[in-house]
Amino acid sequence: MAARKSGQKSADEFWSKVLSAPKVKRILERRGFSAEAFRKDYEADTSRGPRSPKKPTRTEIDAVEAFQESGDFEAMKSALGTGSSAVANSALRRVLQFKAQGGVKTIRRRSAERATS
């Protein structure tokens, strides 16, 4: 198996990075393509809608609220049923964003629930 030279990138790696708009425009024009026609085609392409986070589950909301009270990240990962910090961070972000957009009107406190039981 041939070793890959340092600095050599695959085509997939190239297309996954953010390209410089002025550079793309220069290259299009150099090759005889209309930059304006490209812009119109690009803006008209609706094959993929805007990304939006999925709504958090009740389990995720409860786990994040417990984390906000205790500060125990490992317990939050356990409540989410994952060992992955990335998955827990993603759930934390989704819940906080959901709450910030008015998704959860009241924060249920576990200690308050226990006191009324």
C-alpha distances in whole Angstrom, upper triangle without the diagonal:
4,6,9,12,15,18,16,17,16,19,20,20,22,25,25,27,30,31,34,37,38,35,34,38,38,35,36,39,38,36,39,39,42,41,44,43,40,42,44,41,39,42,43,40,41,38,38,40,41,39,41,41,42,45,45,46,49,47,45,48,50,47,47,51,51,48,50,53,51,48,46,43,42,45,44,40,42,44,42,40,37,35,33,35,33,35,38,38,38,41,43,42,43,46,47,47,48,51,52,52,55,53,55,58,59,57,58,58,58,60,63,62,63,66,67,67
4,6,9,12,15,13,14,14,17,19,19,21,23,24,25,29,29,32,34,36,32,32,35,35,32,34,37,35,33,37,37,40,39,42,41,38,40,42,40,38,41,42,39,40,38,37,40,40,39,41,41,42,46,46,47,50,48,46,49,51,48,47,51,51,48,51,53,52,49,47,43,42,46,45,41,43,45,43,41,38,36,34,35,33,35,39,38,38,41,43,42,43,46,47,46,48,51,51,52,55,53,55,58,59,57,58,59,58,61,63,63,64,67,68,68
4,6,9,12,11,12,13,17,18,17,19,22,22,23,27,27,30,33,34,31,31,34,34,31,33,36,34,33,37,37,39,38,41,41,37,39,42,39,37,40,42,39,40,37,36,39,39,37,40,39,41,44,44,45,48,46,44,47,49,46,45,49,49,46,48,51,49,46,44,41,40,43,42,39,41,44,41,40,36,34,32,33,31,33,36,36,36,39,40,40,41,44,45,44,46,49,49,50,53,51,53,56,57,55,56,56,56,59,61,61,62,65,66,66
4,6,9,7,9,10,14,15,14,15,19,19,20,23,23,26,29,30,27,27,31,30,27,30,33,31,30,33,33,36,35,38,37,34,35,38,36,34,37,38,35,37,34,33,36,36,34,37,37,38,42,42,44,47,45,42,45,47,44,43,47,47,44,46,49,48,44,43,39,39,42,41,38,40,42,40,39,35,33,31,31,29,32,35,34,33,37,38,37,39,42,42,42,44,47,46,47,50,49,50,54,55,53,54,55,55,57,60,59,60,63,65,64
4,6,6,9,11,15,16,15,16,19,20,20,23,23,25,28,29,25,26,29,28,26,29,31,29,29,33,33,35,34,37,37,34,35,38,36,34,37,39,36,38,36,35,37,37,35,38,38,40,43,43,45,48,47,44,47,49,46,45,48,49,46,47,50,49,45,44,41,40,44,42,39,42,44,42,41,37,35,33,33,31,34,36,35,35,38,40,38,40,43,43,42,45,48,47,48,51,50,52,55,56,54,56,56,56,59,61,61,62,65,66,66
4,6,8,12,15,16,14,15,18,18,18,21,21,23,26,27,24,25,28,27,25,28,31,29,29,33,32,35,33,36,37,33,34,37,36,33,36,38,35,37,35,34,36,35,34,36,36,38,42,42,44,47,45,42,45,47,44,42,46,46,43,44,47,46,43,42,38,38,42,40,37,40,43,40,39,36,34,31,31,29,32,34,33,33,36,37,36,38,41,41,40,43,45,44,45,48,48,49,53,54,52,53,54,54,56,58,59,60,62,64,64
4,6,10,13,14,12,12,16,16,15,17,17,19,22,23,20,21,24,24,22,25,27,26,26,29,29,31,29,33,33,30,31,34,32,30,32,35,32,34,33,31,33,32,31,34,34,37,40,40,43,46,44,41,44,46,43,42,45,46,43,44,47,46,42,42,38,38,42,40,37,40,42,40,39,36,34,31,30,28,31,34,32,32,35,36,34,36,39,39,38,41,44,42,43,47,46,48,51,52,50,52,53,53,56,58,58,59,62,63,63
4,7,10,12,10,10,14,15,14,17,17,19,23,23,20,20,24,23,21,23,26,24,24,28,27,30,28,32,32,28,30,33,31,28,31,33,31,32,31,30,32,32,31,34,34,36,40,40,42,46,44,41,44,46,43,42,46,47,44,45,48,47,44,43,39,39,43,41,38,41,43,40,39,36,34,31,31,29,31,34,33,32,36,37,35,36,40,40,39,41,44,43,44,47,46,48,51,53,51,53,54,54,57,59,59,60,62,64,64
4,7,8,6,7,10,11,11,15,15,17,20,22,19,18,22,22,20,22,25,24,23,26,26,28,26,29,29,26,27,30,28,25,28,30,27,29,27,26,29,28,27,30,31,33,36,37,39,42,41,38,41,43,41,39,43,44,41,42,46,45,41,41,37,37,40,38,35,38,40,37,37,33,32,29,29,26,28,31,30,29,33,34,32,33,37,37,36,38,41,40,40,44,43,45,48,50,48,50,51,51,54,56,56,57,60,61,61
4,5,5,7,9,10,12,15,15,18,21,23,20,19,22,23,20,21,25,24,23,26,25,27,26,29,28,25,26,29,26,24,27,28,25,27,25,24,27,27,26,29,30,31,35,36,38,41,40,37,40,43,40,39,43,44,41,42,46,45,42,41,37,37,40,38,35,38,39,36,36,32,32,28,29,26,28,31,30,29,32,34,32,33,36,37,35,37,41,40,40,43,42,44,48,49,48,49,50,51,54,56,55,57,60,61,60
4,5,5,6,9,11,13,13,17,19,21,18,16,20,20,17,18,22,21,20,23,22,24,23,26,25,21,23,25,23,20,24,25,22,24,22,21,24,24,24,27,28,30,34,35,37,41,40,37,40,43,40,39,43,44,42,43,46,46,43,42,38,39,41,39,36,39,40,37,36,33,33,30,30,27,28,32,30,29,32,34,32,32,36,36,35,36,40,39,39,42,41,43,47,48,47,49,50,51,54,56,55,57,60,61,61
4,5,5,6,9,12,13,17,19,22,19,17,21,22,20,20,24,24,22,25,23,25,24,26,25,22,23,25,22,20,23,24,21,22,20,19,22,22,21,24,25,27,30,31,34,37,36,34,36,39,37,36,39,41,38,39,43,43,40,39,35,35,38,35,33,35,36,33,33,30,29,26,27,23,25,28,27,25,28,30,28,29,32,33,31,33,36,36,35,39,37,40,43,45,44,46,47,47,50,52,51,53,56,57,57
4,6,5,7,10,12,15,18,20,18,17,21,22,19,21,24,24,23,26,24,26,24,27,26,22,23,26,24,21,24,25,22,23,21,20,23,22,21,24,25,27,30,31,33,37,36,33,35,38,36,35,38,39,37,38,41,41,38,37,33,34,36,34,31,34,36,32,32,29,28,25,25,22,24,27,25,24,27,29,27,28,31,32,30,32,35,35,35,38,37,39,43,44,43,45,46,46,49,51,51,52,55,56,56
4,6,6,9,9,12,15,17,14,13,17,18,16,17,20,20,19,22,21,23,21,23,23,19,20,23,21,19,21,23,21,22,21,20,22,22,22,25,26,28,32,33,36,39,38,35,37,40,38,37,40,42,39,40,43,43,40,40,36,37,39,37,34,37,38,35,35,32,32,28,28,25,27,30,28,26,30,31,29,29,33,33,31,33,37,36,35,39,38,41,44,46,44,46,48,49,51,53,53,55,57,58,58
4,6,8,8,12,14,16,14,13,16,18,16,16,20,20,19,21,19,21,19,21,21,17,18,20,18,15,18,20,17,19,17,16,19,19,18,22,23,26,29,31,33,37,36,34,36,39,37,35,39,41,38,39,42,42,39,39,35,36,39,36,34,37,37,34,34,31,31,28,28,24,26,29,27,25,28,30,27,27,31,31,29,31,34,34,33,36,36,38,41,43,43,45,46,47,50,51,51,53,56,56,57
4,7,9,13,15,18,16,15,18,20,18,19,23,23,22,25,23,24,21,23,23,19,19,22,20,17,19,21,18,19,17,16,18,17,16,19,20,23,26,27,30,34,33,30,32,35,33,32,35,37,34,35,39,39,36,35,32,33,35,32,30,33,34,30,31,28,28,24,24,20,22,25,23,21,24,26,23,24,28,28,26,28,31,30,30,33,33,35,38,40,39,41,43,44,46,48,48,50,52,53,53
4,6,10,12,15,14,13,16,18,17,18,21,22,22,24,22,23,20,22,23,19,19,22,20,17,19,22,19,20,19,18,19,18,17,20,21,24,28,29,32,35,35,31,33,36,34,32,36,37,35,35,39,39,35,35,32,33,36,33,31,34,35,32,32,29,29,25,25,21,23,26,23,22,25,26,24,25,28,28,26,28,31,30,30,34,33,36,39,40,39,42,43,44,47,48,48,50,53,54,54
4,7,9,12,12,11,14,16,16,16,19,20,21,23,21,21,18,20,21,17,16,19,18,15,17,20,18,19,19,17,18,17,17,20,21,24,28,29,32,35,35,32,33,36,35,33,36,38,35,35,39,39,36,36,33,34,37,34,32,36,36,33,34,31,31,27,26,23,25,27,24,22,26,27,24,24,28,27,25,28,31,29,29,32,32,35,38,40,39,41,43,44,47,48,48,50,53,54,54
4,6,9,8,7,10,12,12,13,16,17,17,19,17,18,15,17,18,15,14,18,17,14,16,19,18,19,20,19,20,19,19,22,24,27,31,32,36,39,39,36,37,40,38,36,39,41,39,39,42,43,40,40,37,38,41,38,36,39,40,37,38,35,35,31,30,26,28,31,28,26,30,30,27,28,32,31,28,31,34,32,32,35,35,38,41,43,42,45,46,48,51,52,52,54,56,57,58
4,6,5,6,9,10,11,12,14,15,17,19,17,17,14,16,18,15,14,18,18,15,17,20,19,21,22,21,22,21,22,25,27,30,33,35,38,41,41,38,39,42,41,38,41,43,40,40,44,44,41,42,39,40,43,40,38,42,42,39,41,38,38,34,32,29,31,33,30,29,32,32,29,30,33,32,30,33,35,33,33,36,37,40,42,44,44,47,48,50,52,53,54,56,58,59,60
4,5,5,6,9,10,10,12,14,15,17,15,14,10,12,14,12,10,14,15,12,14,17,17,19,21,20,21,20,21,24,27,30,33,35,39,42,42,39,40,43,42,39,42,45,42,42,45,46,43,44,41,43,45,42,40,44,44,41,42,40,40,36,35,31,33,35,32,30,33,34,30,31,34,33,30,33,35,33,32,36,37,40,42,45,44,47,49,51,53,54,54,57,59,59,61
4,6,5,6,9,10,11,12,14,15,14,14,10,13,15,13,12,16,17,15,17,20,20,23,24,24,25,24,25,28,31,34,37,39,42,46,46,42,43,47,45,43,45,48,45,45,48,49,46,47,44,46,48,45,44,47,48,44,46,43,43,39,38,34,36,38,35,34,37,37,33,34,38,36,34,36,39,36,36,39,40,43,45,48,48,51,52,54,56,57,58,60,62,63,64
4,5,5,6,9,10,10,12,14,13,14,11,14,16,14,14,18,18,16,18,21,21,24,24,24,26,25,26,29,32,35,38,40,43,46,46,43,44,47,46,44,46,49,46,45,49,50,46,47,44,46,48,45,44,47,48,44,46,43,42,39,37,34,36,38,35,34,37,38,34,35,39,38,35,38,40,38,37,41,42,45,47,49,49,52,53,55,58,58,59,61,63,64,65
4,5,5,6,9,10,11,12,11,11,9,12,13,10,11,15,14,13,15,18,18,21,21,21,23,23,24,27,30,33,36,38,41,45,45,42,43,47,45,43,46,48,46,45,49,50,47,47,44,45,48,45,43,46,47,43,44,42,42,38,37,33,35,38,35,33,36,37,34,34,38,37,34,37,39,37,36,40,40,44,46,49,48,51,53,54,57,58,58,61,63,63,64
4,6,5,6,9,10,11,9,9,6,9,11,9,9,13,14,13,15,17,18,21,22,23,24,24,26,29,32,35,38,40,44,47,47,44,45,49,48,45,48,50,48,47,51,52,49,50,46,48,50,47,46,49,49,46,47,45,45,41,40,36,38,40,38,36,39,39,36,36,40,39,36,38,41,39,38,41,42,45,47,50,50,53,55,56,59,60,60,63,65,65,66
4,6,5,6,9,10,10,10,8,12,14,12,13,17,17,16,19,21,21,25,26,26,28,27,29,32,35,38,41,43,47,50,50,47,48,52,50,48,51,53,50,50,54,54,51,52,49,50,53,50,48,52,52,49,50,47,47,43,42,39,40,43,40,38,41,42,39,39,43,42,39,41,44,42,41,45,45,48,51,53,53,56,57,59,62,63,63,65,67,68,69
4,5,5,6,9,9,10,9,13,14,12,14,17,17,16,19,21,21,24,25,25,27,27,29,32,35,38,41,43,46,50,50,47,48,51,50,48,51,53,50,50,54,55,51,52,48,50,52,49,48,51,51,48,49,46,46,42,41,38,40,42,40,38,41,42,39,39,43,42,39,42,45,43,42,45,46,49,51,54,53,56,58,59,62,63,63,66,68,68,69
4,5,5,6,5,7,6,10,10,9,11,14,13,13,16,18,18,22,22,23,25,26,28,31,34,37,40,43,46,49,50,47,48,51,50,48,51,53,51,51,55,55,52,53,49,51,53,50,48,51,52,48,49,46,47,43,42,39,40,43,40,38,41,42,39,39,43,42,39,41,44,42,41,45,45,48,50,53,53,56,58,59,62,63,63,65,68,68,69
4,5,5,5,6,6,10,11,10,12,15,15,16,18,20,21,24,25,26,28,29,31,34,37,40,43,46,49,52,53,50,51,54,53,51,54,56,54,53,57,58,55,56,52,54,56,53,51,55,55,51,53,50,50,46,45,42,43,46,43,41,44,45,42,42,45,45,42,44,47,44,43,47,47,51,53,56,56,59,60,62,65,66,66,68,70,71,72
4,5,8,10,10,14,14,14,16,19,19,19,22,23,24,27,28,29,31,31,33,37,39,42,45,48,51,54,55,51,53,56,55,53,56,58,55,55,59,59,56,57,53,55,57,54,52,56,56,53,54,51,51,47,46,43,45,47,45,43,46,47,43,44,47,47,44,46,49,47,46,50,50,53,55,58,58,61,62,64,67,68,68,70,72,73,74
4,6,9,10,14,14,13,16,18,17,18,21,22,22,26,26,27,30,31,32,36,39,41,45,47,50,54,54,51,52,56,55,53,56,58,55,55,59,60,57,57,53,55,57,54,52,55,56,52,53,50,50,47,46,43,44,47,44,42,46,47,43,44,47,47,44,46,49,47,46,50,50,53,55,58,58,61,63,64,67,68,68,70,72,73,74
4,7,9,12,11,12,15,16,16,17,20,21,21,25,26,28,30,31,33,37,40,42,46,48,51,55,55,52,54,57,56,54,57,59,57,57,61,61,58,59,55,57,59,56,54,57,57,54,55,52,52,49,48,45,46,49,46,44,47,48,45,45,48,48,45,47,50,48,46,50,50,53,56,59,59,62,64,65,68,69,69,71,73,74,74
4,6,9,8,8,11,13,12,13,16,17,18,21,22,24,26,27,30,33,36,39,42,45,48,51,52,49,50,54,53,51,54,56,54,54,58,59,56,56,53,54,56,53,51,54,54,51,52,49,50,46,46,42,43,46,43,41,44,45,42,42,45,45,42,43,46,45,43,46,46,50,52,55,55,58,60,62,65,65,65,68,70,70,71
4,5,5,6,9,10,11,12,14,15,17,20,22,24,25,26,29,32,35,38,41,44,47,50,51,49,49,53,52,50,53,56,54,53,57,58,55,56,52,54,56,53,51,54,54,51,52,50,50,47,46,42,43,46,43,41,43,45,41,41,44,44,40,42,45,43,41,45,45,49,51,54,54,57,59,61,64,64,64,67,69,69,70
4,6,5,6,9,10,10,12,14,15,19,20,22,23,23,26,29,33,35,38,41,44,48,49,46,46,50,49,47,50,52,50,50,54,55,52,53,49,51,53,50,48,52,51,48,49,47,48,44,43,39,40,43,40,38,41,41,38,38,41,41,37,39,42,40,38,42,42,46,48,51,51,54,56,58,61,61,61,64,66,66,67
4,5,5,6,9,10,11,12,14,18,20,21,22,23,26,29,32,35,38,41,44,47,48,46,46,50,49,47,49,52,50,50,54,55,52,53,50,52,53,50,49,52,52,48,50,48,49,45,44,40,41,43,41,38,41,42,38,38,41,40,37,38,41,39,37,40,41,45,47,50,50,53,56,58,60,61,61,64,65,65,67
4,5,5,6,9,10,11,12,16,18,20,21,22,25,29,32,34,37,40,43,47,48,45,46,50,49,47,50,53,51,51,54,56,53,54,50,52,54,50,49,52,52,48,49,47,48,45,44,40,41,43,41,38,41,42,38,38,41,41,37,39,42,40,38,41,41,45,47,50,51,54,56,58,61,61,61,64,66,66,67
4,5,5,6,9,10,11,14,16,17,19,20,23,26,29,32,35,38,41,44,45,43,43,47,46,44,47,50,48,48,51,53,50,50,47,49,50,47,46,49,48,45,46,44,45,41,41,37,38,40,38,35,38,39,35,35,38,38,35,36,39,37,36,39,39,43,45,48,48,51,53,55,58,58,58,61,63,63,64
4,5,5,6,8,10,13,15,16,17,18,21,24,27,30,33,36,39,42,44,41,41,45,45,42,45,48,46,45,49,50,48,49,45,47,49,45,44,47,47,43,45,43,44,40,39,36,36,39,36,33,36,37,33,33,36,36,32,34,37,35,33,36,36,40,42,45,46,49,51,53,56,56,56,59,61,61,62
4,5,5,6,9,12,14,16,17,18,21,24,28,30,33,36,39,42,44,41,42,46,45,43,46,49,47,46,50,52,49,50,47,49,50,46,45,48,48,44,46,44,45,42,41,37,38,40,38,35,37,38,34,33,37,36,33,34,37,35,33,36,36,40,42,45,46,49,51,53,56,56,56,59,61,61,62
4,6,5,6,10,12,14,15,17,20,23,27,29,32,35,38,41,43,40,41,45,44,42,45,48,46,46,50,51,49,49,46,48,49,45,44,47,46,43,44,42,44,40,40,36,36,39,37,33,36,37,34,33,36,36,33,34,37,35,33,36,36,40,42,45,46,48,51,53,56,56,56,59,61,60,61
4,5,5,9,10,12,13,14,17,20,24,26,29,32,35,39,40,37,38,42,41,39,42,44,43,43,46,48,45,46,42,44,45,42,41,44,43,40,41,39,40,37,36,32,33,35,33,30,32,34,30,29,33,33,29,31,34,32,30,34,33,37,39,42,43,46,48,50,53,53,53,56,58,58,58
4,6,8,11,11,12,13,16,19,23,25,28,31,34,37,39,36,37,40,40,38,40,43,42,41,45,47,44,45,42,44,45,41,40,43,43,39,41,39,41,37,36,33,33,35,33,30,32,33,29,28,31,31,28,29,32,30,28,31,31,35,37,40,41,44,46,48,51,51,51,54,56,56,57
4,6,9,11,12,13,17,20,23,25,28,31,34,38,39,37,37,41,41,39,42,45,43,43,47,48,46,47,44,45,46,43,42,45,44,40,42,40,42,38,38,34,34,36,34,31,33,34,31,30,33,33,29,30,33,32,29,32,32,36,38,41,42,45,47,49,52,52,52,55,57,56,57
4,6,8,10,12,15,18,21,23,26,29,32,36,37,35,36,39,39,37,40,43,42,41,45,46,44,45,41,43,44,40,39,42,41,37,39,37,39,36,35,32,31,34,32,29,31,32,29,28,31,32,28,29,32,31,29,32,31,35,37,40,41,43,46,48,51,51,50,53,55,55,56
4,5,6,9,12,15,19,20,23,26,29,32,34,32,32,36,36,35,37,40,39,39,42,44,42,42,39,41,41,38,37,39,38,35,36,35,37,34,34,30,29,31,30,27,28,30,27,25,28,29,25,26,29,28,26,28,28,31,34,37,38,40,43,44,48,48,47,50,52,52,52
4,7,10,12,15,18,19,22,26,28,31,33,31,32,35,35,34,37,39,38,39,42,43,41,42,38,39,40,37,35,38,37,33,34,33,35,32,32,28,28,30,29,26,27,29,27,25,28,29,26,26,30,29,27,30,28,32,35,37,38,40,43,44,48,48,47,50,52,52,52
4,7,9,12,15,16,19,22,25,28,29,27,28,32,32,30,33,36,35,35,39,40,38,38,35,36,37,33,32,34,33,30,31,30,31,28,29,25,24,27,25,22,23,26,23,21,24,25,22,23,26,26,24,26,25,29,31,34,35,37,39,41,44,44,43,46,49,48,49
4,6,9,12,14,17,20,23,26,28,25,26,30,30,28,31,34,33,33,36,38,36,36,33,35,35,32,31,33,32,29,30,29,31,28,28,24,23,26,24,21,22,24,21,19,22,23,20,20,23,23,20,23,22,25,28,31,32,34,37,38,42,42,41,44,46,46,46
4,6,10,12,15,18,21,25,26,23,24,28,28,26,28,31,30,30,33,35,33,34,31,33,33,29,29,32,30,27,29,28,30,26,26,22,22,23,22,18,20,21,18,16,19,20,16,17,20,19,17,20,20,23,26,29,29,32,34,36,39,39,39,42,44,44,44
4,7,9,12,15,18,22,23,20,21,25,24,23,25,28,27,27,30,32,30,30,27,29,29,26,25,28,27,23,25,24,26,23,22,19,18,20,18,14,16,18,15,13,16,17,14,15,18,18,16,19,18,21,24,27,27,29,31,33,36,36,36,39,41,41,42
4,6,9,12,15,18,20,17,18,21,21,20,22,25,24,24,27,29,27,28,25,27,27,23,23,26,24,21,23,23,25,22,21,18,17,18,16,13,14,15,12,10,13,14,11,11,15,14,13,15,14,17,20,23,23,25,28,30,33,33,32,35,37,37,38
4,6,9,12,15,16,13,14,18,18,16,19,21,20,21,24,25,24,24,22,23,23,20,19,22,21,17,20,19,21,19,18,15,13,14,13,10,10,12,9,7,10,11,9,9,13,13,12,14,13,15,19,21,20,22,25,26,30,30,29,32,34,34,35
4,6,9,13,14,12,13,16,16,16,18,21,20,21,24,25,24,24,22,23,23,19,19,21,19,16,18,18,21,18,18,16,13,14,14,11,10,12,11,7,10,12,11,9,13,14,13,15,12,14,18,20,20,21,24,25,28,29,28,30,33,33,33
4,7,10,12,10,10,14,14,14,16,18,19,19,22,23,23,23,21,23,22,18,18,20,18,15,18,18,21,20,19,17,15,15,15,12,10,12,11,7,8,11,10,7,10,13,11,12,9,11,15,16,16,18,21,22,25,25,24,27,30,29,29
4,7,8,6,7,10,11,10,12,15,15,16,18,20,19,20,18,19,18,14,15,16,14,11,14,15,18,17,17,15,12,12,12,10,7,9,10,6,6,9,10,7,10,13,12,13,10,10,14,15,14,15,18,19,22,23,21,24,27,27,27
4,5,5,6,9,10,11,12,14,15,17,19,20,20,20,18,19,17,14,14,15,12,10,13,15,18,17,18,17,13,13,14,12,9,11,13,10,9,12,13,11,12,16,15,15,11,11,15,15,14,15,17,17,21,21,20,22,25,25,24
4,5,5,6,9,10,10,12,14,15,17,18,19,19,18,19,16,13,15,15,11,11,13,16,19,19,19,19,16,14,16,15,11,12,14,12,10,13,14,12,12,16,16,15,12,10,13,13,12,11,14,14,18,18,16,18,21,21,21
4,5,5,6,9,10,11,12,14,16,16,17,16,15,15,13,10,11,11,8,7,10,12,16,16,16,17,13,12,14,14,10,11,14,12,10,14,16,14,14,18,19,18,15,13,16,16,14,13,14,13,17,18,16,18,21,22,21
4,5,5,6,9,10,10,12,14,15,15,14,13,14,12,9,10,11,8,6,10,11,14,14,14,14,11,9,11,10,6,8,10,9,7,10,12,11,12,15,16,16,13,12,16,15,13,13,14,14,18,19,18,20,23,23,23
4,6,5,6,9,10,11,13,14,15,15,14,16,14,10,12,14,10,10,13,15,18,17,16,16,14,11,13,12,8,8,11,9,6,9,11,9,9,13,14,13,11,9,12,11,9,10,11,12,16,16,16,18,21,21,21
4,6,5,6,9,10,11,12,13,13,13,14,12,9,12,12,9,9,13,15,17,18,17,18,15,13,14,15,11,11,14,13,9,12,15,13,12,16,17,16,14,11,14,12,9,8,9,9,13,14,13,15,17,18,18
4,6,5,6,9,10,10,11,10,10,11,8,5,8,9,6,7,10,12,14,14,14,15,12,9,12,12,9,9,12,12,10,12,15,14,14,17,19,18,16,14,17,15,12,11,11,11,14,16,15,16,19,21,20
4,5,5,6,9,10,9,10,9,11,10,7,9,11,9,9,13,13,15,15,13,14,12,9,10,11,8,6,9,10,7,8,12,12,11,14,16,16,14,12,15,14,11,11,11,12,15,16,16,18,20,22,22
4,5,5,6,9,10,11,11,14,12,9,13,14,11,12,16,17,18,18,17,18,16,13,13,14,11,9,12,12,9,10,13,13,11,14,16,15,14,11,13,11,8,8,8,9,11,13,13,15,17,18,19
4,5,5,6,8,8,10,11,9,7,11,12,9,11,14,16,17,18,16,18,16,13,14,16,13,11,15,15,12,13,17,16,15,17,20,19,17,15,17,14,10,10,8,8,10,12,13,13,16,18,18
4,5,5,5,6,6,9,7,6,9,11,10,11,14,14,15,15,13,15,14,11,11,14,11,9,13,14,12,12,16,16,15,17,20,20,18,16,18,16,13,13,11,11,13,16,16,17,19,21,22
4,6,6,8,9,12,11,9,13,15,13,14,18,18,19,18,16,17,17,13,13,15,13,10,12,14,11,10,14,15,13,15,18,18,17,15,16,14,11,12,10,11,13,15,16,17,19,21,22
4,6,8,11,13,11,11,15,16,14,16,19,20,20,21,18,20,20,16,16,18,16,13,16,18,14,14,18,18,16,18,21,20,19,16,18,15,11,11,9,9,10,12,14,14,16,18,19
4,5,8,11,9,9,13,14,13,15,18,18,18,19,17,19,19,15,16,19,17,14,17,19,16,16,20,20,19,20,24,23,22,20,21,18,15,14,12,11,11,14,16,16,17,20,21
4,6,9,9,9,12,13,13,15,17,17,17,17,14,17,17,13,13,16,15,12,15,17,15,15,18,20,18,20,23,23,22,20,22,20,16,16,14,14,15,18,19,19,21,24,24
4,6,5,7,9,10,11,13,14,14,14,14,12,15,15,12,13,16,15,13,16,18,16,17,20,21,20,22,25,25,24,22,24,22,18,18,16,15,16,19,20,20,22,24,25
4,5,5,6,9,10,11,12,11,11,11,9,12,12,8,9,13,12,10,13,16,15,15,18,19,19,21,24,24,23,21,24,22,19,19,18,17,19,21,22,22,25,27,27
4,5,5,6,9,10,10,10,8,10,9,12,12,9,11,14,13,13,16,18,17,18,21,22,22,24,27,27,25,24,27,25,21,21,19,18,20,23,23,23,25,28,27
4,5,5,6,9,10,10,10,12,11,15,13,10,13,15,14,13,17,18,16,18,21,21,21,23,26,26,24,22,24,22,19,18,16,15,16,20,19,19,22,24,24
4,5,5,6,9,9,10,11,10,12,11,7,10,12,10,9,13,14,13,14,17,18,18,20,22,22,20,19,22,20,17,16,15,14,17,19,19,19,22,24,24
4,5,5,6,5,6,7,7,10,8,6,9,11,10,10,14,15,14,16,19,19,20,22,24,24,22,21,24,23,20,19,19,18,20,23,22,23,26,28,27
4,5,5,6,7,10,11,13,11,9,13,14,13,13,17,17,17,19,21,21,22,25,26,26,24,23,26,24,21,20,19,17,20,22,21,21,25,26,25
4,5,8,10,12,12,14,12,10,13,14,11,12,16,16,14,17,20,19,19,22,24,24,21,19,22,21,18,16,16,14,17,20,18,19,22,23,22
4,6,9,10,11,12,9,7,11,11,9,10,14,13,13,15,18,17,18,21,22,22,20,19,22,21,18,18,18,17,20,22,21,21,25,26,25
4,7,9,11,13,10,9,13,13,12,14,17,16,16,19,21,21,22,25,26,26,23,22,26,25,22,21,21,19,22,25,23,24,27,28,27
4,5,8,10,7,7,11,12,11,13,16,16,16,19,21,21,22,25,26,27,24,24,27,26,23,23,23,22,25,27,26,26,30,31,30
4,7,9,8,8,11,13,13,14,17,18,18,20,22,23,24,26,28,29,27,26,29,29,26,25,25,23,26,29,28,28,31,33,32
4,5,5,6,9,10,11,12,14,16,17,19,20,21,23,24,26,28,25,25,29,28,25,26,25,25,27,30,29,30,33,35,34
4,5,5,6,8,10,10,12,14,15,16,18,20,21,22,24,26,24,24,27,27,24,24,24,24,26,29,28,29,32,34,33
4,5,5,6,9,10,10,12,14,15,16,18,20,21,22,24,23,23,27,27,24,25,25,25,28,30,30,31,34,35,35
4,5,5,6,9,10,11,12,14,15,16,18,20,21,23,21,21,25,25,22,23,23,23,26,28,28,29,32,33,33
4,5,5,6,9,10,11,12,14,15,16,18,20,21,19,19,22,22,19,20,20,20,23,25,25,26,29,30,30
4,5,5,6,9,10,11,12,14,15,16,18,20,19,19,22,22,19,21,21,21,24,26,26,27,30,31,32
4,5,5,6,9,10,11,12,14,15,17,19,17,18,21,22,20,21,22,23,25,27,27,29,31,32,32
4,5,5,6,9,10,10,12,14,15,17,14,15,18,18,16,18,19,19,22,24,23,25,28,29,29
4,6,5,6,9,10,11,12,14,16,14,14,17,17,15,16,17,18,21,22,22,24,26,27,28
4,6,5,6,8,10,10,12,14,13,14,17,18,16,18,19,21,23,25,25,27,29,30,31
4,6,5,6,9,10,11,12,11,12,15,17,15,17,19,21,24,24,24,27,29,29,30
4,5,5,6,9,10,11,9,9,12,13,12,14,15,17,20,21,20,23,25,26,26
4,5,5,6,9,10,9,10,12,13,12,14,16,18,20,21,21,24,26,26,28
4,5,5,6,9,9,10,13,15,14,17,19,21,24,24,24,27,29,29,31
4,5,5,7,5,7,10,12,12,15,17,20,23,22,22,25,27,27,28
4,5,5,5,5,8,9,9,12,15,17,20,20,20,23,24,25,26
4,5,7,8,10,12,12,16,18,21,23,22,23,26,27,27,29
4,6,8,10,13,14,17,20,23,25,24,25,28,29,29,31
4,6,6,9,11,15,17,20,23,22,22,25,26,26,28
4,6,9,11,13,16,19,22,21,21,24,25,25,26
4,6,7,10,13,15,18,17,17,20,22,21,23
4,7,10,13,16,18,16,16,20,21,20,22
4,6,9,12,14,12,13,17,17,16,19
4,6,9,12,10,11,14,15,15,17
4,6,9,8,8,11,12,12,14
4,5,5,6,9,10,11,13
4,5,5,6,9,10,11
4,5,5,6,9,10
4,5,5,6,9
4,5,5,6
4,5,5
4,6
4
